[in-house]
Amino acid sequence: MLITPAYAQAAGAGSAVTSFIPLILIFGIMYFLLIRPQQKKLKEHQAMVEAVRRGDQIVTQGGIIGKIAKVKDDGQVEVEIAEGVKVQVVKSTIANVLNKTEPASK
């Protein structure tokens, strides 16, 4: 016998660590390709939603285009979708801001 039992056991322990390396690499690739860009996109959307103000023209996730008539404190906005027709929309459902109004100068 050329291989001692102690040497054979040590070789088995090294291969267990080596077998986890592809799993760790796959997780790292998934993080940089999927998770991190999604978090960045979410932060950008939250910043956009927090920056809306009266007069901005928006598109909701349902496809409704309207102009913000009033920004409420409880996470809602009042959107005028036609002359005299106003609906309340949750801020997080704003998909895009089409036209931003200039801030009032003091």
N, C-alpha and C positions, 0 to 999 in steps of 0.2 A: 504494500500500500504506500503510495507516494504522497497522498494528502492526509494530513492529520485531522481528526474531528474538530479541533479548536479552529483551525484555519478554515474549514468548510463553514462553520457557524459565522465567523467574521465576514465572510464573503456574502452570506445571506442578509446580514444586517445592512451592509452597504447598498445592496440592490433595493431594499425597502425605501431608503431615502431617495435613491435615484428614480424610483417609480413615481414619487410625488412631484418631481420637477416639472413634468409636462402639465400636470394639473394646475400648478402654481402659475406657469406661463400662460395657460389658457385663461385663467382668472385675470391676470394682468392685462392681457390683450382685450378681454371683454370690458374691463374697467375703462381703458383708454378709448375704446371704439364706441361703446354704448352708454355706459353709466355717466361718465364725466360730461360728454356733450349734452345729455338730457338735463343734467343739473344746471349747466350753463344756460340752456334755453329756458328752463323754468325761472331762473333768477332774472333773466332779461324780460320775460313776460310779466313777472311780478313788479319789476321796476316800471314797465310801460303802464300797467294797470294803476299803480299808485300815482303816476304822473298825469293822469287824465284830469281835465278840468272843464268847466262850463264852456260850451261852444265847439268842442272837439267833435269831428265827425268820425264815427266808429262803425265797425262791423262786428256783430255778435257771432258766436259760434253757430247759431241757427241761421245765419245769413241775412239778418235784418240790418239794414243800414239806417243810421239815424244820427241826430245831433244831441249831445248831452245838454239837458236843460238844467239839471241840478245834481250835484254830487252830495250824497248823504254820508253820514259818519258810520253807519252800520254795515258797510260793505256793499251798498247798493247805489245805483245811479238812476236818475230819471231821464229817459231817452225820448226825444220827440221824433217819431217815425214819419209823421205827416203833419200838416198844419192843424194844430189843435188836438192831435192824438199823441198822448204821452204814455209810455209804459215804464214800469220799474224793472231793472235788470240787475242781476248780481254782477259785481265788478269782475269776478274771475271768469265770467263767460264772454268778456270782450276779447275778440280774436285779433283785431288789428285796429290801429288808429290811422284813418285816411288823411285827415287834415287837422293839424294842430293849430290852435289859436295862440296868438302871441300873448305873453303875460302882460297884465296891465302895468304900465309904468307909473311910478309914484312921484 
